[in-house]
């Protein structure tokens, strides 16, 4: 893949995730009672990195799970094939936790809406928050992340690629 511009390197991603971790702790008066749910695919390793930071900074082990939004997308009628959903991995009772949905890039808001629907299928959390590494704007729904690593204004025709060592062999953010 040809990359136009490297926006963040591994160190910048790590700094952004450390800042998000501190913001989560401040907003929630610590990290007790928090559950991180990463949106498959790249939201999951980001959620795990946030949990590692919470363990390092706060000394608390936070449950981490994953959400598959496939069946909750609002564009299913526009696709030819019916999707098959992988199972969500919810490691706690969401009704007793402050749930933080974690994703790599926030764009139109449709993924976040689908993730919220998936969480509510398991119950009503004490609170529901959203953390994203990149917010690129162009919202189509009135949804805003609570925690943002970096705001990157983009043209609608541009694409943001979050690369994570767990999936891609490197950690960086590119704009193409």
C-alpha positions in Angstrom: 0.0 0.0 0.0 1.4 3.4 -0.9 1.1 5.8 2.0 0.7 9.5 1.4 1.6 10.9 4.8 2.7 9.3 8.0 0.7 11.2 10.7 1.8 9.3 13.8 4.7 6.9 14.6 4.8 4.3 17.3 5.9 6.7 20.0 3.1 9.2 19.1 0.5 6.4 19.2 1.8 5.3 22.6 1.7 8.9 24.0 -1.9 9.4 22.7 -3.0 6.1 24.4 -1.3 7.1 27.6 -3.1 10.5 27.6 -6.4 8.7 26.9 -5.8 6.4 29.8 -5.2 9.3 32.2 -8.3 11.1 30.8 -10.4 7.9 31.4 -9.1 7.7 34.9 -9.8 11.4 35.7 -13.3 11.3 34.2 -14.3 8.1 36.1 -12.4 8.9 39.3 -10.1 6.0 38.8 -10.5 2.8 36.7 -12.4 0.6 39.2 -15.6 -0.7 37.6 -14.5 0.0 34.0 -14.8 -2.5 31.2 -13.1 -1.9 27.9 -14.7 -3.3 24.7 -12.7 -3.0 21.5 -14.5 -2.9 18.2 -13.2 -5.7 16.1 -10.6 -5.6 14.5 -8.2 -2.8 15.5 -10.2 -1.5 18.5 -9.4 -4.7 20.3 -5.6 -4.3 20.5 -6.1 -0.6 21.3 -8.3 -1.6 24.2 -5.7 -4.1 25.4 -3.0 -1.4 25.3 -5.3 1.0 27.3 -5.8 -1.8 29.9 -2.0 -2.4 30.1 -1.6 1.4 30.8 -4.3 1.2 33.5 -2.5 -1.7 35.2 0.8 0.3 35.0 -0.6 3.7 36.0 -3.4 2.7 38.5 -2.4 -0.9 39.5 -5.9 -2.1 38.5 -6.6 -5.0 36.1 -9.5 -3.9 33.9 -11.6 -6.5 31.9 -11.1 -6.2 28.2 -13.5 -7.7 25.6 -14.5 -7.3 22.0 -17.5 -6.3 20.0 -18.4 -7.6 16.6 -20.7 -5.0 15.0 -21.4 -6.9 11.8 -25.1 -7.6 12.5 -25.7 -4.1 13.9 -24.7 -2.1 10.9 -27.3 0.1 9.3 -26.2 -0.6 5.8 -27.0 -4.3 5.7 -29.7 -3.8 3.1 -27.0 -2.3 0.8 -24.8 -5.4 0.9 -25.3 -8.4 -1.3 -24.4 -11.2 1.1 -25.7 -11.6 4.6 -22.9 -11.2 7.0 -22.0 -13.7 9.7 -21.1 -12.3 13.0 -18.3 -13.5 15.2 -19.3 -13.8 18.8 -18.9 -10.8 21.0 -16.6 -11.3 24.0 -18.1 -9.5 26.9 -15.9 -10.4 30.0 -18.2 -8.8 32.6 -21.8 -7.9 33.4 -22.2 -4.7 31.6 -25.0 -3.7 33.9 -22.5 -3.3 36.8 -19.7 -1.5 34.8 -18.8 1.7 33.1 -18.3 0.4 29.6 -15.9 2.1 27.3 -16.2 1.3 23.6 -12.7 1.5 21.9 -12.1 1.9 18.2 -9.3 3.0 16.0 -10.9 5.7 13.7 -14.1 7.7 14.2 -15.6 8.9 10.9 -19.4 9.0 10.2 -20.4 7.6 13.6 -22.1 4.6 12.2 -19.7 2.1 13.7 -20.1 3.7 17.1 -23.9 3.5 16.8 -23.7 -0.2 15.9 -21.3 -0.9 18.8 -23.7 0.8 21.2 -26.5 -1.4 19.9 -24.3 -4.5 20.4 -23.5 -3.5 24.0 -27.2 -2.8 24.9 -28.0 -6.3 23.7 -26.1 -7.5 26.8 -27.8 -5.0 29.2 -27.7 -1.4 30.2 -24.3 -0.3 31.4 -23.8 2.1 34.4 -22.4 4.4 31.7 -21.3 4.1 28.1 -18.3 6.0 26.8 -16.4 6.1 23.6 -12.6 6.2 23.1 -11.0 6.5 19.7 -7.4 6.9 18.6 -8.3 9.1 15.6 -11.3 11.4 15.0 -11.3 12.4 11.4 -14.6 14.3 11.4 -17.4 14.0 8.7 -20.1 12.8 11.2 -23.4 11.6 9.8 -24.9 10.9 13.2 -24.9 13.0 16.3 -22.2 10.9 18.1 -19.0 12.3 19.6 -16.2 10.4 21.2 -15.5 11.1 24.9 -11.7 10.4 24.5 -9.7 11.2 21.4 -6.0 10.5 20.8 -5.7 12.9 17.8 -8.1 14.9 15.7 -7.2 14.8 12.1 -9.2 16.9 9.7 -9.6 15.0 6.4 -11.3 15.3 3.1 -14.1 12.8 2.6 -12.1 11.2 -0.2 -9.0 10.6 2.0 -8.6 7.5 4.1 -6.9 7.1 7.5 -5.1 3.8 8.1 -4.2 2.8 11.7 -1.5 0.2 11.6 -1.0 -1.9 14.7 1.9 -4.3 15.3 -0.6 -7.0 16.4 -2.1 -7.0 12.9 0.2 -5.1 10.6 3.7 -5.6 11.9 4.1 -1.9 12.7 2.4 0.8 14.7 1.7 4.0 12.9 -1.1 6.1 11.4 -1.2 7.0 7.7 -3.3 9.3 5.6 -3.9 8.4 1.9 
